[in-house]
Amino acid sequence: MVEDNLFNGGNYTINAGGDAVDSAVYRGNEFGTDYRYGVFSSGSTSTFDSSNTWHGTTHPVDE
């Protein structure tokens, strides 16, 4: 469970591909816009729900 954090930066802010993380749940986090390719890389079994918002807003982050 990864919740109530502020994430910002990186090529992908969360790079959850590969075998290192299996089925993590991301909820209630805020994300900044200082990334190169996106907020969340594909290829993961993790859950990224609509409670994750852009920093300082109530707008959900689209995966």
GROMACS elastic network, one bead per residue, 0.5 to 0.9 nm:
[ bonds ]
;  ai    aj funct       b0    kb
    1    24     6  0.57882   500
    1    26     6  0.62695   500
    1    27     6  0.78519   500
    2     5     6  0.75692   500
    2    24     6  0.71361   500
    2    25     6  0.59563   500
    2    27     6  0.64993   500
    2    28     6  0.83557   500
    2    29     6  0.78920   500
    3    25     6  0.80147   500
    3    26     6  0.58557   500
    3    28     6  0.52289   500
    3    29     6  0.55007   500
    3    52     6  0.87607   500
    4    26     6  0.89019   500
    4    27     6  0.71389   500
    4    28     6  0.50209   500
    4    30     6  0.73058   500
    4    52     6  0.88230   500
    5    27     6  0.89532   500
    5    28     6  0.74713   500
    5    30     6  0.62028   500
    5    31     6  0.83881   500
    6    29     6  0.59594   500
    6    31     6  0.58165   500
    6    32     6  0.75515   500
    6    55     6  0.74503   500
    7    13     6  0.67379   500
    7    14     6  0.82179   500
    7    29     6  0.74645   500
    7    30     6  0.62550   500
    7    32     6  0.62547   500
    7    39     6  0.87884   500
    7    55     6  0.86373   500
    8    13     6  0.60516   500
    8    30     6  0.85503   500
    8    31     6  0.57229   500
    8    33     6  0.64952   500
    8    34     6  0.57224   500
    8    35     6  0.68239   500
    8    39     6  0.83677   500
    9    12     6  0.73696   500
    9    13     6  0.54316   500
    9    31     6  0.89002   500
    9    32     6  0.72247   500
    9    33     6  0.71209   500
    9    36     6  0.76593   500
    9    39     6  0.85567   500
   10    14     6  0.80260   500
   10    15     6  0.89987   500
   10    34     6  0.72015   500
   10    35     6  0.50009   500
   10    36     6  0.64426   500
   10    37     6  0.83533   500
   10    38     6  0.86815   500
   10    39     6  0.86912   500
   11    14     6  0.86319   500
   11    15     6  0.84068   500
   11    34     6  0.89053   500
   11    35     6  0.54522   500
   11    37     6  0.54843   500
   11    38     6  0.70270   500
   11    39     6  0.84513   500
   12    15     6  0.56107   500
   12    35     6  0.61127   500
   12    36     6  0.65323   500
   12    37     6  0.56430   500
   12    38     6  0.50350   500
   12    39     6  0.53392   500
   12    40     6  0.57983   500
   12    41     6  0.60518   500
   13    31     6  0.83426   500
   13    32     6  0.89099   500
   13    34     6  0.83974   500
   13    35     6  0.61765   500
   13    36     6  0.84793   500
   13    37     6  0.85310   500
   13    38     6  0.67272   500
   13    40     6  0.61393   500
   13    41     6  0.81048   500
   14    17     6  0.89820   500
   14    38     6  0.84591   500
   14    39     6  0.60595   500
   14    41     6  0.64553   500
   15    18     6  0.88401   500
   15    39     6  0.83597   500
   15    40     6  0.60810   500
   15    41     6  0.51210   500
   15    42     6  0.79921   500
   15    44     6  0.88192   500
   16    19     6  0.85022   500
   16    20     6  0.77256   500
   16    21     6  0.64401   500
   16    22     6  0.85853   500
   16    24     6  0.89596   500
   16    40     6  0.72415   500
   16    41     6  0.61643   500
   16    42     6  0.73562   500
   16    43     6  0.72966   500
   16    44     6  0.57125   500
   16    45     6  0.85126   500
   16    46     6  0.76522   500
   17    20     6  0.76538   500
   17    21     6  0.76042   500
   17    41     6  0.66483   500
   17    42     6  0.64958   500
   17    43     6  0.50665   500
   17    44     6  0.51090   500
   17    45     6  0.85423   500
   18    21     6  0.72669   500
   18    22     6  0.87366   500
   18    43     6  0.72665   500
   18    44     6  0.72034   500
   19    22     6  0.66639   500
   19    44     6  0.85685   500
   21    24     6  0.66391   500
   21    44     6  0.79515   500
   21    45     6  0.83259   500
   21    46     6  0.78450   500
   22    44     6  0.74117   500
   22    45     6  0.61115   500
   22    46     6  0.64771   500
   23    44     6  0.76365   500
   23    45     6  0.50004   500
   23    47     6  0.67042   500
   24    44     6  0.89801   500
   24    45     6  0.74994   500
   24    47     6  0.62431   500
   24    48     6  0.85271   500
   25    46     6  0.57288   500
   25    48     6  0.62530   500
   25    49     6  0.80840   500
   26    29     6  0.70858   500
   26    46     6  0.75605   500
   26    47     6  0.60186   500
   26    49     6  0.66861   500
   26    51     6  0.86094   500
   26    52     6  0.74584   500
   27    30     6  0.89820   500
   27    47     6  0.82960   500
   27    48     6  0.65117   500
   27    49     6  0.59210   500
   27    50     6  0.75271   500
   27    51     6  0.54712   500
   27    52     6  0.54536   500
   28    49     6  0.83835   500
   28    50     6  0.83026   500
   28    53     6  0.73183   500
   29    51     6  0.71903   500
   29    53     6  0.64100   500
   29    54     6  0.84875   500
   29    55     6  0.85617   500
   30    51     6  0.88776   500
   30    52     6  0.57842   500
   30    54     6  0.53816   500
   30    56     6  0.77602   500
   30    57     6  0.86070   500
   30    61     6  0.84925   500
   31    34     6  0.88780   500
   31    39     6  0.75402   500
   31    52     6  0.74757   500
   31    53     6  0.62663   500
   31    55     6  0.50871   500
   31    56     6  0.88591   500
   31    61     6  0.76297   500
   32    35     6  0.78974   500
   32    39     6  0.86770   500
   32    54     6  0.61042   500
   32    55     6  0.53132   500
   32    56     6  0.87048   500
   33    36     6  0.87528   500
   33    38     6  0.86343   500
   33    39     6  0.81696   500
   33    54     6  0.78663   500
   33    55     6  0.82497   500
   35    38     6  0.60605   500
   35    39     6  0.69311   500
   36    39     6  0.87091   500
   37    40     6  0.86987   500
   37    41     6  0.84707   500
   38    41     6  0.69296   500
   38    63     6  0.84096   500
   39    61     6  0.82260   500
   39    62     6  0.86485   500
   39    63     6  0.70828   500
   40    48     6  0.86065   500
   40    63     6  0.63320   500
   41    44     6  0.76562   500
   41    63     6  0.85787   500
   42    45     6  0.89535   500
   42    63     6  0.88853   500
   43    46     6  0.89585   500
   44    47     6  0.84485   500
   48    51     6  0.83991   500
   48    52     6  0.74794   500
   48    62     6  0.89927   500
   48    63     6  0.70510   500
   49    52     6  0.62937   500
   49    60     6  0.86248   500
   49    61     6  0.85754   500
   49    62     6  0.87394   500
   49    63     6  0.83295   500
   50    53     6  0.73491   500
   50    59     6  0.88828   500
   50    60     6  0.54347   500
   50    61     6  0.67827   500
   50    62     6  0.75540   500
   50    63     6  0.88408   500
   51    58     6  0.87644   500
   51    59     6  0.89340   500
   51    60     6  0.63690   500
   51    61     6  0.81735   500
   52    58     6  0.87410   500
   52    59     6  0.83275   500
   52    60     6  0.56053   500
   52    61     6  0.57729   500
   52    62     6  0.86007   500
   53    56     6  0.81733   500
   53    57     6  0.66510   500
   53    58     6  0.58046   500
   53    59     6  0.53104   500
   53    62     6  0.86730   500
   54    57     6  0.55847   500
   54    58     6  0.68751   500
   54    59     6  0.59121   500
   54    60     6  0.63348   500
   54    61     6  0.58894   500
   55    58     6  0.81255   500
   55    59     6  0.87271   500
   56    59     6  0.89195   500
   57    60     6  0.83614   500
